[in-house]
Amino acid sequence: MKPYLQLSGVNKAFGDFVALDDINLDVEKGEFVTFLGPSGSGKTTTLMIIAGFEDATHGAITIEGQSLAGLAPQERNIGIVFQNYALFPHKTAEENVFFPLQMRGVKKAEGLRKAAEMLELVGLEGFAHRYPKELSGGQQQRVALARALVFEPDLLLLDEPLGALDKNLREAMQIEIKRIQKRLGVTTIFVTHDQTEAMSMSDRIVVFSDGTIEQAAPPLDVYHKPTTRFVADFIGESNLLDATIRSADEGLADCPILGQVAYRTEGQPRLHDGQEVALLIRPEHLKLSRKPLEECRHASMTVETIVNYGDNALVIGRKDTAQIRVRVPGADVVTLEEGDECHVNWTDHAVFVLEH
């Protein structure tokens, strides 16, 4: 069975600059997929090619097996929401939502009825006759979302639509967009550089770097089982320490910073003795203590910096030439001071191995 949306060998060059290099991706019907990566990584260029605002230099894009080649944006039946909303200032919320139906020849009475239903779905009943300048940023964003969904698109594209909102409203809209997407079952591509946004909203995250896809996987797999060092370093906070595999069968590695380290063997890449690797240990999988914890492996370190977030703190310490980051509950950090000597503790299950 073919995927709902398929990108095959998509390349994009601007003169001598290669913006996309052999992008291959399958998206299932109803899936919420997030394109995540730093600025210039290729995520927005890929979105614009799917939408029809850019042409691929090479490659093919299909929806339900039908090629999008040669189709103008308005011919693709794709809903799009941009960061700046792009609402018509001289039209009311209702008129903005009705506009794509009007362009498709839907009669006014029927179109306004559908527009009202969509405004209600996004929580804007009672706001139909307000103009964009009379709406808050979050309300304008909801109007833009309603406009992108009202004509029942085959695909919904969201290009950093929450970037202009404050933190609390942004988090509320994350929940709202996911709720609406699940209710309608519309296949969705969401572009963001915000890791928390991607982790909380996605069925699958596609991590971009330098015009290529580094990894495409469910959020927890991207976080706990990254396939490249870039993904491990880009997603969340990480401790990445160079090591050499001592025994792949026994799950043992020699690390200049931590000494001999045991790692869980299940779910790891295929490794061999003598292989140069990186050990990934997430900061929240480490524990700090004044004395070594008997049930854990441990190493001493000196506290250099404490960053307090209230409910938790990031403790950055030094062991020989390496920095080690540890997440601790906010209540525990009151007993620590910069310059203190302490022990960092971990279990074998906390260690994930990355190939160089």
ROKOL-756970 format. One record per residue (C-alpha): residue number from 0; residue in three letters; x, y, z. Coordinates in nm, 4 decimals. Example, Ala and Ser with C-alpha at 12.3 -4.5 7.8 and 13.67 -1.06 7.14 Angstrom:
% ROKOL-756970
SITE / resi / resn / c1 / c2 / c3
SITE / 0 / ALA / 1.2300 / -0.4500 / 0.7800
SITE / 1 / SER / 1.3670 / -0.1060 / 0.7140
This chain:
% ROKOL-756970
SITE / resi / resn / c1 / c2 / c3
SITE / 0 / MET / 0.0000 / 0.0000 / 0.0000
SITE / 1 / LYS / 0.1420 / 0.3365 / -0.1046
SITE / 2 / PRO / 0.1914 / 0.6145 / 0.1518
SITE / 3 / TYR / -0.0546 / 0.9037 / 0.1455
SITE / 4 / LEU / 0.2151 / 1.1670 / 0.0845
SITE / 5 / GLN / 0.5447 / 1.0635 / -0.0730
SITE / 6 / LEU / 0.8595 / 1.2642 / -0.1413
SITE / 7 / SER / 1.1045 / 1.0786 / -0.3654
SITE / 8 / GLY / 1.4560 / 1.2049 / -0.4369
SITE / 9 / VAL / 1.3628 / 1.5707 / -0.3919
SITE / 10 / ASN / 1.6516 / 1.8088 / -0.4575
SITE / 11 / LYS / 1.6597 / 2.1875 / -0.4679
SITE / 12 / ALA / 1.9482 / 2.4035 / -0.5825
SITE / 13 / PHE / 1.9727 / 2.7825 / -0.5889
SITE / 14 / GLY / 2.2593 / 2.8314 / -0.8321
SITE / 15 / ASP / 2.5586 / 2.6522 / -0.6810
SITE / 16 / PHE / 2.3942 / 2.6248 / -0.3390
SITE / 17 / VAL / 2.2243 / 2.2909 / -0.2690
SITE / 18 / ALA / 1.9339 / 2.3603 / -0.0327
SITE / 19 / LEU / 1.7926 / 2.0055 / -0.0419
SITE / 20 / ASP / 1.9871 / 1.6920 / -0.1168
SITE / 21 / ASP / 1.7890 / 1.3753 / -0.1946
SITE / 22 / ILE / 1.4902 / 1.4104 / 0.0392
SITE / 23 / ASN / 1.2899 / 1.0880 / 0.0705
SITE / 24 / LEU / 0.9909 / 1.0720 / 0.3034
SITE / 25 / ASP / 0.6636 / 0.8794 / 0.3338
SITE / 26 / VAL / 0.3724 / 1.0238 / 0.5348
SITE / 27 / GLU / 0.0633 / 0.8205 / 0.6228
SITE / 28 / LYS / -0.2925 / 0.9534 / 0.6016
SITE / 29 / GLY / -0.3951 / 1.1385 / 0.9175
SITE / 30 / GLU / -0.0374 / 1.1593 / 1.0484
SITE / 31 / PHE / 0.0970 / 1.4704 / 1.2220
SITE / 32 / VAL / 0.4572 / 1.5080 / 1.1076
SITE / 33 / THR / 0.6881 / 1.7862 / 1.2249
SITE / 34 / PHE / 0.9857 / 1.9146 / 1.0271
SITE / 35 / LEU / 1.2419 / 2.0168 / 1.2890
SITE / 36 / GLY / 1.5837 / 2.1681 / 1.2414
SITE / 37 / PRO / 1.7956 / 2.4822 / 1.2726
SITE / 38 / SER / 1.7621 / 2.7794 / 1.0398
SITE / 39 / GLY / 1.8790 / 2.6947 / 0.6896
SITE / 40 / SER / 1.8422 / 2.3194 / 0.7358
SITE / 41 / GLY / 1.5875 / 2.2795 / 0.4542
SITE / 42 / LYS / 1.2631 / 2.2246 / 0.6431
SITE / 43 / THR / 1.0792 / 2.5327 / 0.5117
SITE / 44 / THR / 1.2129 / 2.4835 / 0.1583
SITE / 45 / THR / 1.0688 / 2.1320 / 0.1613
SITE / 46 / LEU / 0.7348 / 2.2683 / 0.2811
SITE / 47 / MET / 0.7300 / 2.5335 / 0.0093
SITE / 48 / ILE / 0.7987 / 2.2706 / -0.2575
SITE / 49 / ILE / 0.5095 / 2.0569 / -0.1293
SITE / 50 / ALA / 0.2863 / 2.3669 / -0.1339
SITE / 51 / GLY / 0.3903 / 2.4595 / -0.4866
SITE / 52 / PHE / 0.5552 / 2.7934 / -0.4044
SITE / 53 / GLU / 0.8949 / 2.6493 / -0.5011
SITE / 54 / ASP / 0.9831 / 2.3991 / -0.7744
SITE / 55 / ALA / 1.2090 / 2.1052 / -0.6998
SITE / 56 / THR / 1.5221 / 2.0845 / -0.9124
SITE / 57 / HIS / 1.4782 / 1.7069 / -0.9195
SITE / 58 / GLY / 1.2459 / 1.4541 / -0.7607
SITE / 59 / ALA / 0.8760 / 1.3793 / -0.7290
SITE / 60 / ILE / 0.5949 / 1.4483 / -0.4816
SITE / 61 / THR / 0.2675 / 1.2549 / -0.4827
SITE / 62 / ILE / -0.0527 / 1.2552 / -0.2786
SITE / 63 / GLU / -0.2393 / 0.9248 / -0.2933
SITE / 64 / GLY / -0.0200 / 0.8314 / -0.5881
SITE / 65 / GLN / -0.1096 / 1.1439 / -0.7882
SITE / 66 / SER / 0.1822 / 1.3648 / -0.8895
SITE / 67 / LEU / 0.1794 / 1.7317 / -0.7885
SITE / 68 / ALA / 0.4153 / 1.8227 / -1.0730
SITE / 69 / GLY / 0.2980 / 2.1208 / -1.2746
SITE / 70 / LEU / 0.0140 / 2.2100 / -1.0372
SITE / 71 / ALA / -0.0070 / 2.5678 / -0.9101
SITE / 72 / PRO / -0.0514 / 2.6147 / -0.5317
SITE / 73 / GLN / -0.4261 / 2.6827 / -0.5675
SITE / 74 / GLU / -0.4675 / 2.3614 / -0.7665
SITE / 75 / ARG / -0.3184 / 2.1320 / -0.5016
SITE / 76 / ASN / -0.6039 / 2.1359 / -0.2462
SITE / 77 / ILE / -0.3548 / 2.2066 / 0.0310
SITE / 78 / GLY / -0.4306 / 2.4277 / 0.3314
SITE / 79 / ILE / -0.1481 / 2.6519 / 0.4522
SITE / 80 / VAL / -0.1001 / 2.8582 / 0.7683
SITE / 81 / PHE / 0.1944 / 3.0985 / 0.7812
SITE / 82 / GLN / 0.3598 / 3.2585 / 1.0824
SITE / 83 / ASN / 0.2242 / 3.6032 / 0.9886
SITE / 84 / TYR / -0.1306 / 3.4612 / 0.9343
SITE / 85 / ALA / -0.1701 / 3.6546 / 0.6009
SITE / 86 / LEU / -0.5310 / 3.7548 / 0.6757
SITE / 87 / PHE / -0.7082 / 4.0114 / 0.4595
SITE / 88 / PRO / -0.7292 / 4.3241 / 0.6799
SITE / 89 / HIS / -1.0406 / 4.4548 / 0.5016
SITE / 90 / LYS / -1.2356 / 4.1300 / 0.5524
SITE / 91 / THR / -1.4028 / 4.0080 / 0.8707
SITE / 92 / ALA / -1.3082 / 3.6773 / 1.0302
SITE / 93 / GLU / -1.6080 / 3.5159 / 0.8613
SITE / 94 / GLU / -1.5163 / 3.6634 / 0.5232
SITE / 95 / ASN / -1.1549 / 3.5535 / 0.5568
SITE / 96 / VAL / -1.2628 / 3.1960 / 0.6256
SITE / 97 / PHE / -1.5191 / 3.2058 / 0.3432
SITE / 98 / PHE / -1.2652 / 3.3341 / 0.0887
SITE / 99 / PRO / -1.1145 / 2.9968 / -0.0213
SITE / 100 / LEU / -1.4669 / 2.8567 / -0.0641
SITE / 101 / GLN / -1.5602 / 3.1610 / -0.2715
SITE / 102 / MET / -1.2589 / 3.0953 / -0.4962
SITE / 103 / ARG / -1.3862 / 2.7409 / -0.5445
SITE / 104 / GLY / -1.7287 / 2.8579 / -0.6556
SITE / 105 / VAL / -1.9207 / 2.7690 / -0.3384
SITE / 106 / LYS / -2.2424 / 2.9680 / -0.3066
SITE / 107 / LYS / -2.2382 / 3.2402 / -0.0421
SITE / 108 / ALA / -2.5074 / 3.0976 / 0.1868
SITE / 109 / GLU / -2.3429 / 2.7545 / 0.1950
SITE / 110 / GLY / -1.9958 / 2.9041 / 0.2268
SITE / 111 / LEU / -2.0871 / 3.1281 / 0.5196
SITE / 112 / ARG / -2.2502 / 2.8332 / 0.6950
SITE / 113 / LYS / -1.9293 / 2.6316 / 0.6612
SITE / 114 / ALA / -1.7238 / 2.9313 / 0.7713
SITE / 115 / ALA / -1.9374 / 2.9650 / 1.0851
SITE / 116 / GLU / -1.8944 / 2.5946 / 1.1627
SITE / 117 / MET / -1.5190 / 2.6208 / 1.1254
SITE / 118 / LEU / -1.4965 / 2.9327 / 1.3434
SITE / 119 / GLU / -1.6889 / 2.7447 / 1.6094
SITE / 120 / LEU / -1.4487 / 2.4495 / 1.5798
SITE / 121 / VAL / -1.1509 / 2.6759 / 1.6497
SITE / 122 / GLY / -1.3292 / 2.8440 / 1.9410
SITE / 123 / LEU / -1.4228 / 3.1719 / 1.7727
SITE / 124 / GLU / -1.8014 / 3.1617 / 1.7712
SITE / 125 / GLY / -1.9184 / 3.5175 / 1.8289
SITE / 126 / PHE / -1.6136 / 3.6666 / 1.6522
SITE / 127 / ALA / -1.7355 / 3.6240 / 1.2932
SITE / 128 / HIS / -1.7855 / 3.9958 / 1.2238
SITE / 129 / ARG / -1.4628 / 4.1245 / 1.3739
SITE / 130 / TYR / -1.1785 / 4.2454 / 1.1562
SITE / 131 / PRO / -0.8214 / 4.1196 / 1.2073
SITE / 132 / LYS / -0.7177 / 4.4435 / 1.3836
SITE / 133 / GLU / -0.9923 / 4.3747 / 1.6400
SITE / 134 / LEU / -0.8531 / 4.0280 / 1.7185
SITE / 135 / SER / -0.5592 / 3.9220 / 1.9359
SITE / 136 / GLY / -0.2635 / 3.7362 / 1.7871
SITE / 137 / GLY / -0.3996 / 3.4034 / 1.9058
SITE / 138 / GLN / -0.7430 / 3.4782 / 1.7625
SITE / 139 / GLN / -0.5936 / 3.5770 / 1.4274
SITE / 140 / GLN / -0.4004 / 3.2530 / 1.4258
SITE / 141 / ARG / -0.7247 / 3.0596 / 1.4813
SITE / 142 / VAL / -0.8894 / 3.2443 / 1.1908
SITE / 143 / ALA / -0.5947 / 3.1505 / 0.9680
SITE / 144 / LEU / -0.6275 / 2.7873 / 1.0792
SITE / 145 / ALA / -1.0033 / 2.7892 / 1.0108
SITE / 146 / ARG / -0.9412 / 2.9358 / 0.6644
SITE / 147 / ALA / -0.6862 / 2.6619 / 0.5870
SITE / 148 / LEU / -0.9270 / 2.3855 / 0.6929
SITE / 149 / VAL / -1.2665 / 2.5078 / 0.5706
SITE / 150 / PHE / -1.2357 / 2.3584 / 0.2198
SITE / 151 / GLU / -1.1378 / 2.0137 / 0.3567
SITE / 152 / PRO / -0.7817 / 2.0056 / 0.2204
SITE / 153 / ASP / -0.5943 / 1.6880 / 0.1355
SITE / 154 / LEU / -0.3014 / 1.8175 / 0.3369
SITE / 155 / LEU / -0.2469 / 2.0901 / 0.6005
SITE / 156 / LEU / 0.0865 / 2.2728 / 0.6060
SITE / 157 / LEU / 0.1815 / 2.4876 / 0.9059
SITE / 158 / ASP / 0.4913 / 2.7048 / 0.8700
SITE / 159 / GLU / 0.5976 / 2.8061 / 1.2235
SITE / 160 / PRO / 0.2447 / 2.9360 / 1.2955
SITE / 161 / LEU / 0.3058 / 2.9851 / 1.6688
SITE / 162 / GLY / 0.6297 / 3.1820 / 1.6448
SITE / 163 / ALA / 0.4696 / 3.5223 / 1.7097
SITE / 164 / LEU / 0.2765 / 3.4136 / 2.0217
SITE / 165 / ASP / 0.3818 / 3.4471 / 2.3848
SITE / 166 / LYS / 0.4760 / 3.1352 / 2.5818
SITE / 167 / ASN / 0.1422 / 3.0652 / 2.7536
SITE / 168 / LEU / -0.0653 / 3.1269 / 2.4416
SITE / 169 / ARG / 0.1782 / 2.9244 / 2.2365
SITE / 170 / GLU / 0.1373 / 2.6237 / 2.4659
SITE / 171 / ALA / -0.2419 / 2.6600 / 2.4598
SITE / 172 / MET / -0.2414 / 2.6707 / 2.0791
SITE / 173 / GLN / -0.0223 / 2.3602 / 2.0603
SITE / 174 / ILE / -0.2941 / 2.1686 / 2.2424
SITE / 175 / GLU / -0.5679 / 2.3300 / 2.0335
SITE / 176 / ILE / -0.4066 / 2.2544 / 1.6972
SITE / 177 / LYS / -0.3445 / 1.8943 / 1.7944
SITE / 178 / ARG / -0.7062 / 1.8581 / 1.9122
SITE / 179 / ILE / -0.8457 / 1.9959 / 1.5866
SITE / 180 / GLN / -0.6083 / 1.7884 / 1.3747
SITE / 181 / LYS / -0.7092 / 1.4668 / 1.5515
SITE / 182 / ARG / -1.0788 / 1.5508 / 1.5278
SITE / 183 / LEU / -1.0638 / 1.6198 / 1.1536
SITE / 184 / GLY / -0.8053 / 1.3518 / 1.0756
SITE / 185 / VAL / -0.6258 / 1.5797 / 0.8300
SITE / 186 / THR / -0.2716 / 1.4850 / 0.7327
SITE / 187 / THR / -0.0472 / 1.7611 / 0.8684
SITE / 188 / ILE / 0.3079 / 1.8852 / 0.8146
SITE / 189 / PHE / 0.4240 / 2.1278 / 1.0848
SITE / 190 / VAL / 0.7483 / 2.3261 / 1.0538
SITE / 191 / THR / 0.9252 / 2.4501 / 1.3655
SITE / 192 / HIS / 1.2689 / 2.5008 / 1.5180
SITE / 193 / ASP / 1.1194 / 2.4584 / 1.8674
SITE / 194 / GLN / 1.2073 / 2.1159 / 2.0089
SITE / 195 / THR / 0.9421 / 2.1226 / 2.2822
SITE / 196 / GLU / 0.6750 / 2.2039 / 2.0249
SITE / 197 / ALA / 0.7852 / 1.9133 / 1.8078
SITE / 198 / MET / 0.8001 / 1.6678 / 2.0987
SITE / 199 / SER / 0.4569 / 1.7580 / 2.2345
SITE / 200 / MET / 0.2595 / 1.7719 / 1.9096
SITE / 201 / SER / 0.4006 / 1.5165 / 1.6671
SITE / 202 / ASP / 0.3261 / 1.1603 / 1.5710
SITE / 203 / ARG / 0.6655 / 1.1664 / 1.4020
SITE / 204 / ILE / 0.9550 / 1.4124 / 1.3893
SITE / 205 / VAL / 1.1703 / 1.4612 / 1.0794
SITE / 206 / VAL / 1.5035 / 1.6166 / 1.1790
SITE / 207 / PHE / 1.6697 / 1.8253 / 0.9065
SITE / 208 / SER / 2.0338 / 1.9333 / 0.8851
SITE / 209 / ASP / 2.2158 / 2.0960 / 0.5935
SITE / 210 / GLY / 1.9484 / 2.0017 / 0.3407
SITE / 211 / THR / 1.9241 / 1.6365 / 0.4390
SITE / 212 / ILE / 1.7060 / 1.4271 / 0.6697
SITE / 213 / GLU / 1.9052 / 1.3044 / 0.9692
SITE / 214 / GLN / 1.6259 / 1.0971 / 1.1242
SITE / 215 / ALA / 1.2499 / 1.0450 / 1.0930
SITE / 216 / ALA / 1.0934 / 0.8712 / 1.3921
SITE / 217 / PRO / 0.8384 / 0.9062 / 1.6751
SITE / 218 / PRO / 0.9339 / 1.1754 / 1.9300
SITE / 219 / LEU / 1.0521 / 0.9405 / 2.2047
SITE / 220 / ASP / 1.2669 / 0.7427 / 1.9608
SITE / 221 / VAL / 1.4273 / 1.0635 / 1.8339
SITE / 222 / TYR / 1.4999 / 1.1629 / 2.1945
SITE / 223 / HIS / 1.6069 / 0.8291 / 2.3443
SITE / 224 / LYS / 1.7423 / 0.6535 / 2.0328
SITE / 225 / PRO / 1.8958 / 0.9177 / 1.8052
SITE / 226 / THR / 2.0651 / 0.7734 / 1.4981
SITE / 227 / THR / 2.3276 / 1.0460 / 1.4578
SITE / 228 / ARG / 2.5349 / 1.2659 / 1.6825
SITE / 229 / PHE / 2.3668 / 1.5736 / 1.5334
SITE / 230 / VAL / 2.0207 / 1.4523 / 1.6417
SITE / 231 / ALA / 2.1471 / 1.3632 / 1.9896
SITE / 232 / ASP / 2.3013 / 1.7079 / 2.0302
SITE / 233 / PHE / 2.0159 / 1.9041 / 1.8705
SITE / 234 / ILE / 1.7222 / 1.7374 / 2.0494
SITE / 235 / GLY / 1.7186 / 1.8265 / 2.4164
SITE / 236 / GLU / 2.0291 / 1.8468 / 2.6338
SITE / 237 / SER / 2.2899 / 1.5773 / 2.6196
SITE / 238 / ASN / 2.6173 / 1.4494 / 2.7544
SITE / 239 / LEU / 2.8192 / 1.3114 / 2.4610
SITE / 240 / LEU / 3.1463 / 1.1450 / 2.5563
SITE / 241 / ASP / 3.3931 / 0.9742 / 2.3232
SITE / 242 / ALA / 3.4610 / 0.6077 / 2.3923
SITE / 243 / THR / 3.5877 / 0.2834 / 2.2390
SITE / 244 / ILE / 3.3948 / -0.0420 / 2.2430
SITE / 245 / ARG / 3.5781 / -0.2916 / 2.4641
SITE / 246 / SER / 3.3294 / -0.5771 / 2.4242
SITE / 247 / ALA / 3.0216 / -0.5502 / 2.2033
SITE / 248 / ASP / 2.8937 / -0.8852 / 2.3325
SITE / 249 / GLU / 2.9126 / -0.7777 / 2.6975
SITE / 250 / GLY / 2.8108 / -0.4158 / 2.6378
SITE / 251 / LEU / 3.1314 / -0.2575 / 2.7659
SITE / 252 / ALA / 3.3118 / 0.0556 / 2.6469
SITE / 253 / ASP / 3.6251 / 0.2416 / 2.7576
SITE / 254 / CYS / 3.5652 / 0.6131 / 2.8106
SITE / 255 / PRO / 3.8596 / 0.8455 / 2.8901
SITE / 256 / ILE / 3.6328 / 1.0569 / 3.1134
SITE / 257 / LEU / 3.4226 / 0.7956 / 3.2946
SITE / 258 / GLY / 3.6494 / 0.4897 / 3.2738
SITE / 259 / GLN / 3.4983 / 0.1531 / 3.1835
SITE / 260 / VAL / 3.1274 / 0.1993 / 3.1118
SITE / 261 / ALA / 2.8596 / -0.0658 / 3.0711
SITE / 262 / TYR / 2.5679 / 0.0081 / 2.8402
SITE / 263 / ARG / 2.2385 / -0.1590 / 2.7649
SITE / 264 / THR / 2.2766 / -0.3736 / 2.4542
SITE / 265 / GLU / 1.9111 / -0.3837 / 2.3435
SITE / 266 / GLY / 1.8082 / -0.1191 / 2.0909
SITE / 267 / GLN / 2.1680 / -0.0196 / 2.0175
SITE / 268 / PRO / 2.3265 / -0.0036 / 1.6716
SITE / 269 / ARG / 2.5342 / -0.3012 / 1.5605
SITE / 270 / LEU / 2.8765 / -0.2501 / 1.7150
SITE / 271 / HIS / 3.2147 / -0.4248 / 1.7085
SITE / 272 / ASP / 3.5112 / -0.4427 / 1.9427
SITE / 273 / GLY / 3.7534 / -0.1531 / 1.9037
SITE / 274 / GLN / 3.4956 / 0.0728 / 1.7375
SITE / 275 / GLU / 3.5149 / 0.4466 / 1.8130
SITE / 276 / VAL / 3.1757 / 0.5679 / 1.9413
SITE / 277 / ALA / 3.0071 / 0.8402 / 2.1455
SITE / 278 / LEU / 2.8206 / 0.7657 / 2.4667
SITE / 279 / LEU / 2.4936 / 0.9571 / 2.5130
SITE / 280 / ILE / 2.3615 / 1.0120 / 2.8654
SITE / 281 / ARG / 2.0712 / 1.2534 / 2.9063
SITE / 282 / PRO / 2.1074 / 1.4969 / 3.2020
SITE / 283 / GLU / 1.7848 / 1.3753 / 3.3658
SITE / 284 / HIS / 1.9227 / 1.0189 / 3.3764
SITE / 285 / LEU / 2.2051 / 1.1251 / 3.6084
SITE / 286 / LYS / 2.1875 / 1.1731 / 3.9847
SITE / 287 / LEU / 2.4074 / 1.3894 / 4.2062
SITE / 288 / SER / 2.5190 / 1.2848 / 4.5523
SITE / 289 / ARG / 2.7804 / 1.3701 / 4.8123
SITE / 290 / LYS / 2.8782 / 1.0031 / 4.8351
SITE / 291 / PRO / 2.8592 / 0.7420 / 4.5561
SITE / 292 / LEU / 2.5253 / 0.5622 / 4.5326
SITE / 293 / GLU / 2.5767 / 0.1890 / 4.5785
SITE / 294 / GLU / 2.3240 / 0.0820 / 4.3151
SITE / 295 / CYS / 2.4812 / 0.3024 / 4.0444
SITE / 296 / ARG / 2.8034 / 0.3533 / 3.8569
SITE / 297 / HIS / 2.9623 / 0.6837 / 3.9468
SITE / 298 / ALA / 3.2338 / 0.9420 / 3.8881
SITE / 299 / SER / 3.3413 / 1.2508 / 4.0783
SITE / 300 / MET / 3.3005 / 1.6007 / 3.9365
SITE / 301 / THR / 3.3339 / 1.9650 / 4.0365
SITE / 302 / VAL / 3.0265 / 2.1886 / 4.0147
SITE / 303 / GLU / 3.0961 / 2.4847 / 3.7852
SITE / 304 / THR / 2.7545 / 2.6396 / 3.7142
SITE / 305 / ILE / 2.4015 / 2.6067 / 3.8520
SITE / 306 / VAL / 2.1121 / 2.7280 / 3.6387
SITE / 307 / ASN / 1.7936 / 2.7355 / 3.8474
SITE / 308 / TYR / 1.4555 / 2.7083 / 3.6712
SITE / 309 / GLY / 1.2442 / 2.6903 / 3.9867
SITE / 310 / ASP / 1.0993 / 2.3399 / 3.9667
SITE / 311 / ASN / 1.4340 / 2.2007 / 3.8450
SITE / 312 / ALA / 1.7920 / 2.3061 / 3.7950
SITE / 313 / LEU / 2.0672 / 2.2320 / 3.5484
SITE / 314 / VAL / 2.3957 / 2.1592 / 3.7220
SITE / 315 / ILE / 2.7001 / 2.1827 / 3.4963
SITE / 316 / GLY / 3.0102 / 2.0174 / 3.6344
SITE / 317 / ARG / 3.3564 / 1.9272 / 3.5114
SITE / 318 / LYS / 3.5249 / 1.5905 / 3.5102
SITE / 319 / ASP / 3.8800 / 1.6177 / 3.3756
SITE / 320 / THR / 3.8442 / 1.7859 / 3.0329
SITE / 321 / ALA / 3.4690 / 1.7273 / 2.9893
SITE / 322 / GLN / 3.1593 / 1.9134 / 3.1012
SITE / 323 / ILE / 2.8814 / 1.7018 / 3.2507
SITE / 324 / ARG / 2.5224 / 1.8262 / 3.2667
SITE / 325 / VAL / 2.2809 / 1.6978 / 3.5309
SITE / 326 / ARG / 1.9113 / 1.7807 / 3.5775
SITE / 327 / VAL / 1.8053 / 1.7837 / 3.9428
SITE / 328 / PRO / 1.4793 / 1.8715 / 4.1217
SITE / 329 / GLY / 1.4685 / 2.2346 / 4.2306
SITE / 330 / ALA / 1.4507 / 2.1417 / 4.5979
SITE / 331 / ASP / 1.7767 / 1.9444 / 4.5774
SITE / 332 / VAL / 1.9876 / 2.2226 / 4.4330
SITE / 333 / VAL / 1.9707 / 2.4373 / 4.7480
SITE / 334 / THR / 2.2368 / 2.2144 / 4.9062
SITE / 335 / LEU / 2.4808 / 2.2677 / 4.6181
SITE / 336 / GLU / 2.7188 / 2.5532 / 4.5512
SITE / 337 / GLU / 2.9531 / 2.6273 / 4.2659
SITE / 338 / GLY / 3.2918 / 2.4754 / 4.3411
SITE / 339 / ASP / 3.1502 / 2.1799 / 4.5371
SITE / 340 / GLU / 3.2909 / 1.8329 / 4.4813
SITE / 341 / CYS / 3.0228 / 1.5685 / 4.4331
SITE / 342 / HIS / 2.9499 / 1.2414 / 4.2582
SITE / 343 / VAL / 2.7497 / 1.1902 / 3.9413
SITE / 344 / ASN / 2.5701 / 0.8531 / 3.9311
SITE / 345 / TRP / 2.4042 / 0.6541 / 3.6529
SITE / 346 / THR / 2.2759 / 0.3095 / 3.5651
SITE / 347 / ASP / 2.3748 / 0.1013 / 3.2604
SITE / 348 / HIS / 2.0295 / 0.1580 / 3.1104
SITE / 349 / ALA / 2.0981 / 0.5336 / 3.0904
SITE / 350 / VAL / 2.3844 / 0.4900 / 2.8411
SITE / 351 / PHE / 2.3075 / 0.4907 / 2.4671
SITE / 352 / VAL / 2.5801 / 0.4359 / 2.2095
SITE / 353 / LEU / 2.6161 / 0.6436 / 1.8929
SITE / 354 / GLU / 2.8343 / 0.5470 / 1.6001
SITE / 355 / HIS / 3.0777 / 0.8107 / 1.4716
